[in-house]
Amino acid sequence: MMSEAAARASRTKSGSDGLRVSFEFFPPKTEAMEETLWRSIERLAPLAPCFVSVTYGAGGSTRERTHATVSRILAETALKPAAHLTCVGATRAEVDAVVDAYAEAGVRHIVALRGDPAEGIGTAYRPHPGGYDRSADLVAAIRSRHPEIEVSVSAYPERHPESADWATEIDNLKRKVDAGATRAITQFFFDNDLYAAYRDRVAAAGLDIPIVPGIVPVLNFTQTARFAEKAGASVPPWFAARFEGLEEDAATRQLVAAAVCAEQVFDLVDRGVSDFHFYTMNRADLVYAICHLLGMRPAKPAAPESAAA
């Protein structure tokens, strides 16, 4: 009789075959942050991700920096960038102009989001006068103007904070799929049962779209927990207990973060997941280690960030 360990996909060579990853970065604000970003990109690029996404600040606050980062990735690497784009703080004409500029630059993948309220998470969302009301409208516009551009959208294993119930949540995803979205990337989560239940709901609704789990390695537990609360993502007590007492012990916290993240992704592999989207926070070493544990190997050895500094 095959043992449970022997049956786990995460412990077999074949289980690591066919795994695909993508990485998310945010545009740097300073020269020092830009150096950190590019060290991270150079560290992770040899793992041949399916794509790398670059975020877009609330109200378009990072519009120019996002475009500059995406353009540099196109010009200086072999990576395929996916530019984030939101509906917040801009008219349809302004958003369309950004889409056209990305298309002209050679971008063939956009992550289309409604975006957080201009006043911040937790405040009421109000569409910009003359702007796109919701992400489904943005998806439809992108696909209409540039059919060659692939569009990914967001998904929420614990429901979007503004969704009254699961029927509303799944209907919102259906609108985005009907508009032309081909991939959904989830908000980060720490309880894999929540992801599995969400994926079952999507399948039950007849939606045939990959639901890619968004994974966040916890570099700073206090900050991550604070952001999770604002975003409506739960932090299980057992998860919080893993980091208890490590507030002033960065070295041990890093080791624990790697172990906890590895535990999560291994369990997802065992549940049949083959695609992962990592929220890197512009830091590469922890994500690189997780990818190594998943069985991914670079085309050539990559130097650690500390050595490249």
N, C-alpha and C positions, 0 to 999 in steps of 0.2 A: 504494500500500500504506500502511495506517495505521501511523504510528509508534507505538512503545511508549508514549511520553509522551502522545500524543493518545488512546490507549486507556485511560489510567488514570482511574478514576472520581474520584479525589481532585483531578483537574485539570479537571473539568468542572462546570458549573453543575448539571446533572442529577444528578451524583454526590453533591452536597451536599443535594439535595432529599430529604426524608424521613428525615434523620438525627435521632435522638432521644438526648437526654442525661439523666442523673440525677446528683445530687451527694450526697456523703456528708459529714456533719458529726459532730462529737462534742460532748457537752454540756459547757459551760464550768465551770471550777472556781472562778473568781474574777470580780469585776466587770470587770476589765480584759480577761480572756479572753472574757467575754460581749459586750463592746463589739466586740472583733475578730470574733467569730462573726457578730454582726448586721450589721456592715459587709460581711462576706463574703456573707451571705444577700441583702442589699440589692443588692450588686454583681451577683450571679449571677441573681437572680430575673427580670430582664427577658429573659433567654434562654429563658424558659418551659420549664423542665425537666419531664419527665414526672412526676418526683417527687423529693423530697429525703429522704434517710434520716438518722436520728439514732442513733448507736451506744449500746450498753448495756454498762456495765462488767462486768468479771469478777465473778461471784457476785452480780450485781445491785447492785454498788457505786455505780452512777450512776442507780439506778431513779428516784428522785425528780427528779433533774436532767434525765434523759431525758424524763420525762413533762412537766416544766415547759417544756422547749424545744419539744417537739412541740405542746403546748397553745398556746404563744405563736405558733408558726408558723401554726396553725389560726386563731387569733384576729386576727392582725395582717397576714397575707399571703394571697395567692390561691394559694399553693403547696400541693401535695398531699404531706403528710408520710408517711413510712413509718417506723414505730417498730421498732427492733431489739429482739429478745427472745431470751433464752437459757434453757437448762434448768439452768444451774449454780446451786447454792446455794439452792435453793428447792423447796418441796413442790409437788405438782400444784395444790393448792388456792391456794397463793400465786401461782403463775404464772397460773392461771385468773382470779384476781382482777385481775391486771394487764391481762390481755386484755380483761376486762369493762370496766375503767376506760377503756381506750383506745377501745373501741367506743362507750361512753357519751359520750366527748369528741368523737366524730366521726371518729376514725381509721379508714380503710378499707384500710389496707395495712400489713402487718407483715413484717419480715424475720426469719424464724425460724431460729435457730442453736442448735446444741448448746452452744457456748461452750467457751472454753479451760479446762483444769483449774484448779481454785481455787488450786493451788500455783504456777501459771504454766505457760507453754508449755514443753514438753519433759518435764513430769512426767506421771505416769499419771493418766488420767481415771477418776474414780469417780462414778457417778450419785448424786445426793443421795437419802438415804433418803426414800421416798415421793414422789420427783420423777419427772419424765419422763426416760427413759433416753437417748433420742436425739432428734435434730431431727425425724425422721419422725413420732415420737409427738407432738411439739409441734405440727407442722403439722396432723395429724389432729384434735387437740383444738381448735385455733383454728377450723378449717373446720367442725367439728361444732357448736361453741358459737355461732359467728358466720359463717354462710355468705357474708355480704355482704363479709367482709374478704378481700382478695387477699393471698396469701402468697408471698413470694420466699424463696429459700434460697441456700446457698453452693455453689460448685463449685470444683474444684481441678485446673487444667491440668497440674500436676506431681504429682498425687495428694496426698491428705491424708497427713501424716506417719505416721498410725496405720494407713493402709491397706496391707495386705500385698502387694497386687498390683492390677492394673487391673480385674480381674473384681470384686474387692471394692469398689473405688472406684465403678465404674459401678452396681453393685448398690445401694450406699448412695444414689446419686442417684435410682435407680428407686424406692426406697422412699419418698423424699420426693415424687416426682411422683405416685406412686400414692395418697399421702396427701392430695394436693390442691394441691401447689405448682404455680405457673403461670409462674415465672421463676427462672432460676439466675444469680447474679452471681458471677463468678470472683474468686478471690484475685488480687492483682496479679501480673503477670509481665512479663518484659522481652524474651522471645524469642517472637515471634508464631507461629513454627512449632509451638511447644508448644501454643498455643491452638488452632491449626488441627487438630492431631492429636487433641486432646481433643474438639473439636466433631465430628470424624469418628467417634470412638469412641461418642459419645452417639447420633449418628444411626444408627450400625450396630446399636446396642442397641434401636432402634425407639422412642427417647424423643423425643417431639415437644414440646420446651420451648425457649424462647429461652435461649441461653447468652450472657449479656451480659458482655463483657470489663471487668474492673475495672482502671482505669488510675490509676497513682499518679505525679503529677509529682514529681520528686526535688528537694525543697527542701534536703535535707541528705543527701549521698550516704552518709556514714559511718553515720548513724542508720538510713537506709533499708536499707543492706547488712546491718547488724546485725539488724534486725528480719526481713529476708528469710531470713537463716540460721536464726533461731528458728522461722520459719513454714514452712520447707521450700521456699522459692522461690529458684531459682538466679539468680545474677548473672553473666551471661556476661563473660568477660575483655574483649571488645571494648566492652561497656557500661561496665565499670569504668574502662577507659582513657580514656573521654570526660571523666571527672571528675578524672583524675589531676593532681595539682599545684594543685588549686583550693581546697584546704582553707581557705586564708586569703584567698581572693578571692571574696567573696560576689557581687559584681556580675557577674563573668564566669560564675560558677557558675549564676546565675539565667538568663543567656542560653543557656548550654549546656543547662540543664534544659529550657527551652522548645523548643530545637531537637531534642533527643533525644525528647521526648514527642510533638512534632509528627510526627517521622519514624515513630514507632510507630503513631500513629492513622491517618496517611495510608496506611500499608501495610495496616492492617486495613480501611480503606474500600475499597482496591483489591482486597481479598479478599472483598468483599461484606458486610462488617459495617456495620450501620446504627444500632446502639444502643451507647452507651458509658456506663459508670458511673465517675465520677471521685471518687477519694478525695482530698478537698480539703485535709485537715489544717487546716480552718477558715481557709484562705488562698485568696483569690479571684483575684488578678491573673493568675497563671500559668494557671489553669484557664480563665479568661475569654479569654486570648490564644489558647489552643488551640482553644476553641470558635469564636472569630472566624476562625481559619485554616480550620476545617472548613466555614465558610460560614454560620455561625449569626449572626444579627443581633438586637439587642434591639428591643423595641417602641419604646423611646426611649433615647438615649445614656445610658450609665452612667458615673458619675465614678470614676476610679481610687481604690483604697483610700487611697493617700497623700493625695489631695485631700479625701477624706471624713473623715480623721482630725482 
